[in-house]
Every structure is written in structure tokens, then in C-alpha cells.
Amino acid sequence: MRTITLEEHFASPEFFDGPARFVKERAEKIGDRYLQVLDRLCDLGAKRLSEMDAAGIDMQVLSLSAPGVEQMEAADAIAMARDTNDYLADAVKKHPTRFAGLAALPTGSPKQAVEELQRRVQQGFKGAVINGHNHGRYLDNQFFWPILECAEALNVPIYLHPTPAPQAVIDVSYGGFSPMVTDMLAGGAWGWHIETAVHMIRIVCGGVFDRFPKLQFVIGHMGEGLPFFFQRLDIIPVATTKLKRPITAYLKENVHYTF
């Protein structure tokens, strides 16, 4: 049996000089293992392969590391998505039995995002990764629906990766502590996961799956807590949501959960 790991990230040096500059600056300040992580994220060759072999991993499905391109200005996001997808495509071409890819998309420019997704799937990419909201707009907003329609037509999933909530939410829910505590609470320690769960619920309640019934999403970290709240979500009747089915029917049939 082959072992294939899904939420495996990479980055390019240009990415760390762009939207992830704050990650690079933090790593340089903290040093030690943090700097090693940056080095490993950019490695898509011998070092990563040797560590995969040591861990018994046959293949990694790679996606651009957080924060992705979703919070960049439109023109910059288009260029960064293209360049980082090229970086990944080159690695997959060199090691087709060890690496597969999910495409980064400039969600703030749906037409260009659709073109990028189509091009990358034709190259063999397995789907897309989207890092949460785009400047406070979520995927239930019909502005983004051309991207969702394209993913459904191509029969590829969208991996919904966490991202921090909009700043106003961070200030209210996680503010009042030291900057580092606020940052971590709003991020990987807690807020990322709540934010992604809320995003997924918005997608359902916004009628996305009624419009695109074959569309598939993937979310990680044990479903960002959602499976543990199925019973609570179903207290909202269909008569209230105006959906075709209960909320959890979509969460069970259109969403896949990883650890």
C-alpha cells in the first residue's frame, strides 16, 4: 500500500520575499528550527525526497504554503500564482512518481483564476488550494462562482486551507494580549481552524452546492472541528436555510476531511 500525504507545503524564494515576507522575517529573528522550516519548504529535490523516504512517504501532494496569494493585490496575485505554480510544475515533472500538485489561484481575479486552474489541470495538477477569504470576501459570494464552476466541470477538488480571519474579527476575538499571543491565537493555535469551519458553513448556506452539486472540497485538521458539530448544525431546519437539504448533508457528501 502506498502512503500519500496531502497537506504538504512548499514555497519559492520569491514567495518569501513577497506575501510571506513576514514569515521570513520572523524566522530570521527566531532562528534555529524556524529557519530550517523555510529551507525545507523551498526544497523540492534531494533533501525532501530523502526525508520522505525516511518517513515512509511514497508521494506528497504539494500546495503553496500559507498565506498563499489571496490577500495580495490582483495583479501581484496573478503573477505570484503563475510563478509558484511553475515552480511546482517543474518539480512534479522531475519527480512524477513522488510529487503531485494543487494549483494556487488568484481568487480576486476569477477570470484569470479559471484560466490558471484549467492550464494547471491540463498539466496534471490534481486540483486547487485556496487560503480562505479574499480581503474579507468568502467563496459563497457569487463573485467567485466562476472558479467553483470550473472546478466542478474539471472534476477536481478545492483544498480550503486556513487563513487568519479579517482584521476586525482578530481585533475583537483575539486582541488585548501580547502581539505574539494574539498572532498565534488568531492563527494555527485556534483561529485558523474556526475561521475555516465558518467559511465552509458559509459555502453551504450560500447555496454553493445546490448550484454546483458535484463540487468537492477538502479541509484538513480533522475537519477543522466541523464533524463534531454536525448535530448542532442540524437544529437549523431546511425551511429556514431554503436549501435543498440539511446543512450536514452537504458537509457529508461534498466535503472530505483529512487529519
Protein Blocks (a to p, Z undefined) as FASTA:
>chain_A
ZZddfbdcdddfklmmmmmmmmmmmmmmngmmlmmmmmmmmpccfklmmmmmmnopabdc
dddddebjmlpcfklmmmmmmmmmmmmmmmmmmmmmlbccdddddfklmmlmmmmmmmmm
mnopabdcdehjeehiafklmklmmmmmmmmmnopacddddddddfklmmmmmgoiafkl
mmmmmmmmlmmmmmmmmmmmmmmmnommmmmmmbccddeehonommmmmmmmmmpcfkln
opabdfklmmmmmpccdZZ
